[in-house]
Protein backbone atom coordinates (compact mmCIF):
# COMPACT_ATOMS: atom_id res chain seq x y z
CA UNK A 1 0.00 0.00 0.00
CA UNK A 2 1.14 3.49 -0.72
CA UNK A 3 1.40 6.34 1.77
CA UNK A 4 -1.89 7.82 0.66
CA UNK A 5 -3.61 4.66 1.74
CA UNK A 6 -2.57 4.99 5.42
CA UNK A 7 -4.78 6.72 7.99
CA UNK A 8 -3.07 8.40 10.97
CA UNK A 9 -4.50 9.38 14.37
CA UNK A 10 -2.93 12.42 16.02
CA UNK A 11 -2.22 11.70 19.71
CA UNK A 12 -1.24 14.71 21.84
CA UNK A 13 1.67 14.28 24.25
CA UNK A 14 0.25 15.74 27.46
CA UNK A 15 3.65 15.55 29.16
CA UNK A 16 4.97 18.50 27.18
CA UNK A 17 1.83 20.61 27.11
CA UNK A 18 2.06 23.75 29.21
CA UNK A 19 -0.30 23.37 32.15
CA UNK A 20 -2.72 26.17 32.87
CA UNK A 21 -2.65 28.23 36.06
CA UNK A 22 -4.54 26.97 39.08
CA UNK A 23 -6.51 28.98 41.59
CA UNK A 24 -5.87 28.72 45.32
CA UNK A 25 -7.34 30.35 48.45
CA UNK A 26 -5.00 31.75 51.08
CA UNK A 27 -5.76 30.43 54.57
CA UNK A 28 -3.52 32.97 56.32
CA UNK A 29 -1.60 36.18 55.71
CA UNK A 30 1.43 35.71 53.42
CA UNK A 31 3.84 38.59 52.95
CA UNK A 32 3.72 40.01 49.45
CA UNK A 33 0.90 37.66 48.39
CA UNK A 34 -2.26 38.50 50.30
CA UNK A 35 -4.35 37.72 53.33
CA UNK A 36 -6.88 35.10 54.42
CA UNK A 37 -9.57 34.50 51.81
CA UNK A 38 -7.68 36.01 48.87
CA UNK A 39 -7.72 34.02 45.63
CA UNK A 40 -4.44 33.67 43.71
CA UNK A 41 -3.95 32.33 40.19
CA UNK A 42 -0.47 30.78 39.96
CA UNK A 43 1.61 28.37 37.96
CA UNK A 44 1.06 24.83 39.32
CA UNK A 45 4.63 24.30 40.55
CA UNK A 46 4.74 27.62 42.44
CA UNK A 47 1.29 27.00 43.92
CA UNK A 48 2.31 23.54 45.15
CA UNK A 49 5.74 24.42 46.51
CA UNK A 50 5.13 27.86 48.02
CA UNK A 51 1.51 27.70 49.17
CA UNK A 52 -0.23 24.32 49.13
CA UNK A 53 2.53 22.12 50.58
CA UNK A 54 3.44 24.53 53.45
CA UNK A 55 -0.27 24.80 54.31
CA UNK A 56 -0.68 28.48 53.44
CA UNK A 57 -3.50 27.83 50.96
CA UNK A 58 -6.05 25.32 49.64
CA UNK A 59 -7.48 24.66 46.21
CA UNK A 60 -10.21 27.08 45.13
CA UNK A 61 -12.80 24.33 44.86
CA UNK A 62 -16.51 25.11 45.33
CA UNK A 63 -16.36 23.39 48.74
CA UNK A 64 -13.41 25.51 49.90
CA UNK A 65 -14.96 28.66 48.44
CA UNK A 66 -18.00 28.04 50.64
CA UNK A 67 -15.90 27.01 53.66
CA UNK A 68 -13.80 30.17 53.63
CA UNK A 69 -16.74 32.34 52.50
CA UNK A 70 -14.86 33.63 49.48
CA UNK A 71 -16.46 36.14 47.16
CA UNK A 72 -14.44 36.62 43.97
CA UNK A 73 -16.18 39.95 43.35
CA UNK A 74 -15.11 41.27 46.74
CA UNK A 75 -11.97 43.45 46.66
CA UNK A 76 -8.89 42.07 48.36
CA UNK A 77 -8.40 42.96 52.01
CA UNK A 78 -4.91 44.24 51.27
CA UNK A 79 -6.46 47.03 49.18
CA UNK A 80 -7.94 48.39 52.41
CA UNK A 81 -4.45 48.95 53.85
CA UNK A 82 -1.72 51.35 52.82
CA UNK A 83 0.66 48.45 52.02
CA UNK A 84 0.60 44.62 51.85
CA UNK A 85 2.65 44.42 55.08
CA UNK A 86 0.52 46.65 57.30
CA UNK A 87 -1.75 43.88 58.59
CA UNK A 88 1.25 41.75 59.63
CA UNK A 89 2.94 44.73 61.31
CA UNK A 90 -0.22 45.64 63.20
CA UNK A 91 -0.54 42.07 64.43
CA UNK A 92 3.04 42.00 65.70
CA UNK A 93 2.77 45.37 67.43
CA UNK A 94 -0.57 44.52 69.05
CA UNK A 95 1.00 41.44 70.69
CA UNK A 96 4.15 43.23 71.80
CA UNK A 97 4.88 44.23 75.40
CA UNK A 98 7.33 47.11 75.01
CA UNK A 99 9.75 47.45 77.90
CA UNK A 100 10.86 51.05 78.35
CA UNK A 101 14.07 51.24 80.37
CA UNK A 102 14.37 54.41 82.45
CA UNK A 103 16.80 55.57 85.11
CA UNK A 104 16.22 54.55 88.70
CA UNK A 105 18.30 57.44 90.05
CA UNK A 106 18.07 60.40 87.64
CA UNK A 107 14.82 62.35 87.15
CA UNK A 108 13.06 61.90 83.82
CA UNK A 109 9.81 62.57 81.97
CA UNK A 110 8.71 59.98 79.42
CA UNK A 111 8.91 61.39 75.89
CA UNK A 112 8.45 59.99 72.36
CA UNK A 113 12.18 59.54 71.84
CA UNK A 114 12.28 57.12 74.78
CA UNK A 115 9.56 55.08 73.07
CA UNK A 116 11.42 55.25 69.75
CA UNK A 117 14.64 53.95 71.36
CA UNK A 118 12.75 51.09 73.04
CA UNK A 119 11.15 50.11 69.74
CA UNK A 120 14.57 50.08 68.08
CA UNK A 121 15.80 47.54 70.65
CA UNK A 122 12.99 45.19 69.64
CA UNK A 123 13.72 45.57 65.91
CA UNK A 124 11.01 48.11 64.99
CA UNK A 125 11.89 51.47 63.45
CA UNK A 126 9.18 53.89 64.58
CA UNK A 127 9.61 57.66 64.02
CA UNK A 128 8.65 60.01 66.82
CA UNK A 129 5.87 61.67 64.80
CA UNK A 130 4.14 58.28 64.55
CA UNK A 131 3.97 57.85 68.34
CA UNK A 132 0.92 59.10 70.24
CA UNK A 133 1.73 59.42 73.95
CA UNK A 134 -0.64 58.60 76.84
CA UNK A 135 -3.08 61.31 77.95
CA UNK A 136 -1.16 61.91 81.19
CA UNK A 137 2.46 62.75 81.85
CA UNK A 138 4.60 59.87 83.15
CA UNK A 139 7.66 60.83 85.12
CA UNK A 140 10.09 59.28 87.55
CA UNK A 141 11.98 57.63 88.98
CA UNK A 142 8.91 56.14 90.63
CA UNK A 143 9.04 52.47 91.62
CA UNK A 144 5.25 52.37 91.83
CA UNK A 145 5.30 52.41 88.00
CA UNK A 146 7.35 49.23 87.88
CA UNK A 147 4.43 46.80 88.09
CA UNK A 148 1.94 48.70 85.94
CA UNK A 149 1.31 49.08 82.22
CA UNK A 150 -0.12 51.58 79.77
CA UNK A 151 -0.41 51.83 76.02
CA UNK A 152 0.75 54.20 73.34
CA UNK A 153 -0.67 54.44 69.81
CA UNK A 154 1.47 54.01 66.70
CA UNK A 155 0.36 55.32 63.31
CA UNK A 156 1.66 53.29 60.34
CA UNK A 157 2.20 55.08 57.02
CA UNK A 158 0.28 58.05 58.47
CA UNK A 159 -2.90 56.00 58.14
CA UNK A 160 -3.42 52.81 60.20
CA UNK A 161 -3.33 52.98 64.00
CA UNK A 162 -2.44 50.25 66.50
CA UNK A 163 -2.14 50.30 70.30
CA UNK A 164 1.02 48.90 71.91
CA UNK A 165 1.40 47.78 75.53
CA UNK A 166 4.23 49.44 77.45
CA UNK A 167 5.86 48.83 80.83
CA UNK A 168 8.44 50.95 82.64
CA UNK A 169 11.58 49.20 83.88
CA UNK A 170 13.82 51.15 86.26
CA UNK A 171 17.48 50.55 85.51
CA UNK A 172 20.47 51.00 87.77
CA UNK A 173 23.91 49.52 88.31
CA UNK A 174 25.45 47.58 91.17
CA UNK A 175 23.40 46.91 94.27
CA UNK A 176 20.67 49.30 93.17
CA UNK A 177 19.78 47.09 90.23
CA UNK A 178 16.30 45.58 90.40
CA UNK A 179 16.07 41.79 90.10
CA UNK A 180 15.30 40.46 86.63
CA UNK A 181 11.89 38.83 86.25
CA UNK A 182 11.80 35.90 83.84
CA UNK A 183 9.17 36.28 81.10
CA UNK A 184 7.96 39.48 82.71
CA UNK A 185 5.69 40.16 79.74
CA UNK A 186 3.47 37.22 80.77
CA UNK A 187 2.96 38.52 84.28
CA UNK A 188 -0.45 40.20 84.78
CA UNK A 189 -0.13 43.78 85.99
CA UNK A 190 -2.39 46.70 86.82
CA UNK A 191 -3.03 49.60 84.43
CA UNK A 192 -0.98 52.69 85.14
CA UNK A 193 -3.73 54.94 83.78
CA UNK A 194 -7.24 53.92 84.94
CA UNK A 195 -8.83 55.41 81.81
CA UNK A 196 -6.89 52.92 79.68
CA UNK A 197 -8.00 49.84 81.64
CA UNK A 198 -10.87 48.84 79.32
CA UNK A 199 -8.72 49.09 76.18
CA UNK A 200 -5.85 47.15 77.76
CA UNK A 201 -8.25 44.40 78.78
CA UNK A 202 -9.37 43.92 75.18
CA UNK A 203 -5.88 43.92 73.67
CA UNK A 204 -4.18 40.67 72.69
CA UNK A 205 -1.90 39.05 75.24
Number of C-alpha atoms within 10 A of each C-alpha: 5 5 6 6 7 7 6 6 5 5 6 8 7 8 7 7 8 8 11 10 14 16 17 25 25 23 19 14 19 16 12 10 13 22 22 18 23 23 23 18 13 15 14 15 13 12 21 18 11 12 20 19 11 9 13 18 25 20 19 19 12 9 10 15 18 11 10 16 10 17 13 11 6 8 10 16 14 19 10 11 15 14 12 19 17 19 19 14 13 19 12 12 19 18 14 17 19 22 19 19 16 21 16 19 14 9 11 14 11 16 14 17 14 15 22 19 17 19 18 13 12 12 8 13 12 19 17 16 12 17 20 16 18 14 10 7 9 17 13 18 20 16 12 10 19 15 16 17 22 26 24 17 17 24 17 19 12 10 11 13 16 16 21 21 21 20 22 25 20 20 16 15 10 6 7 11 11 14 8 8 8 8 7 13 16 9 9 11 14 13 19 20 15 10 11 15 15 10 11 19 10 8 13 12 13
